């Protein structure tokens, strides 16, 4: 099964993120836009994990000590993927988030899991495979008013890839202390 750890958001926060998606979609209607229920911040991506290790992964989630935090999203950016782009909404630095992620990565490595080791750039994916048929918007046209996102509940998510895009569902969650 394909697993990752994430932070998910309140309906109010998701609606604010959808506003940014709509602005991007006005310039690039043919991108692949995750549905609202898929908007999340990935803490660690594990990829394929054998079914018999699910309990061990759940125990790692239980070992975390998430704390309440408010993430501030005020940046829009992109990662280039060949001739297409992945556009994201970026979070400002947050010590509580960095601590949570560092503890998670440490626990995963102690248990001999190999999380993705790319540099951590906390973001929410707005769209994949973005191509602009006309003018590319400037950052100011997409940048949201600062989105304050209360969170802290860590989740273990499962994903399944489909032709219409990934489908996610929560396997377990751990609320802040």
N, C-alpha and C positions, 0 to 999 in steps of 0.2 A: 504494500500500500504506500502511497505517496503522501508524506507528512511534512508539516511545518508548524512552527510556533509563531503566534501573532498576538497583536493587540487589535481588538475590534472597537467600534465606536458607537456612540449613542445615535438614535435616529436624527436628532438635531444636527449633530456633527456630519453625518452622512449626507443630509440635505445640503449643507454648506459645500461639501466636497462635490456633490452633483452639480451645483451651480458652476463650479470651475470646469467640470467636464463639459457642460453645455456650451460654455464659451469656446472651449477648444474644438468641440464638434462643429461649431459654426464655421470654422476655418478648414477642418479636416473631417468631413462627414464619413469617409470610408474607413476610418480606423476601427479597431476592435476595442470597444468600451466596456469595461467590466460592469455588470449590473450592481445596483446599490448594495446588495447583500454580500458582494465580494470585495468591497472596499475595506482594506485592512493594512496594517503595518507589519511586515514580516520581521520577526526577531531572529529566526534561524530556519533555514530550509534544510531538511534532511534528505529529501528525495525518496527513493524507494526503500522501504523498511520491511523486512519479512514480518508476516503476521504474528509470529511467535514472540516478537520483540515489542509488541504494542504495550504490554504491561510495564516493561522497563522504561519506555518513553513516557508513559503516564506518571510513573514514579518520579521521573526527572521534573515534570511539571509540578508535582506535589512538593518537591524539595525547594522550589523557588519561594522567595519572600517578596512578592510584588507589593508595591506601595502605591497609594493614590498619587497621580501626577496629572498635570495639565500640559499637553503638548501644544505648541504654537506652530501652526502651519501658515507660512506666508511666502513661500518660494515655489516657483514653478520651474521645472527644468526638463532635460531629456537625456536619455542614453541612446546612442546610435547603435543600431543593429543592422549591419549591412546597408542597404539603401532605404531602410525604414527606421522609424524612431519609436522609442518608448517614452511617453511623457509622464511626468510624476509631479506630485505635490509634496514638497519637502518640509520636514519639521526642523525647527530651530534646535540647537544643542540643548539637551536636557540631562543633567547629571543622574537623575533617578532612572531614566531610560538606559543610559550607558551602563549603570551598575547592574540593572536587571539583565541586560543582554550579556554582559561579561560573566555574570554568575551562571547564566544558562549555557553559554559556550563552554565554560569550565566543566560544568556537570556533564554535558554531552561528551566532551573529550575524555573525562574520567571513565565514562561508561563505554568508551571505544566507538562512539558514533563520530561521523565525519561531517559536521555541518559545513555549509558553503563558507569558505574563508575569504570571500571578497570583502574589501573594506566596507564597513557598515555605514550606509548613507540612508538614515531613516526617512522613508518616503511611502506614499500611497500611490500605486499605479493608477493613473487616470485613463490611459489608453495605450494600446500596443499597435504596431504596424501602421503608424501614423504617416500619411503622405499628404502633402498640401497641394491641391490642384491649382491653387492660385497663390496669392500673397501669404507669406508666413507671418503670423502675428508677432508683434514685439512683446517682450515679457510683460510690460505694463498692461497690455490688453487682456492678459490671462491671469495675472497675479491677483489673488483674492484679497479682500480685506482680511486681516489676520483672523484665522480660525482658531479658537480656543477649544481644545479637545480634551475634556476630562476623561481619563482612562486609568488603567493600572491592572485590569483583569487580564491575566495571561491565558491564552488558549492554545490547545493542541488541535490542529486542523488537519483534515484529510482532504486531498484533492483528487479529482479524476479528470483527465483531459478528454474533451469531446470535440467534435468538429465545430461546435458553436462556441467553444471556449471552455476554460476550466470550470468545474463545479466544486464548490467547497462545502464542507460541513464540519461542525465542531464535534470533536470526540470527548474533550474534557476542558474544564476551565478552572482557574484558581483566582479568586477575588483577592484584592489587597487586604492586608491585615488591619 
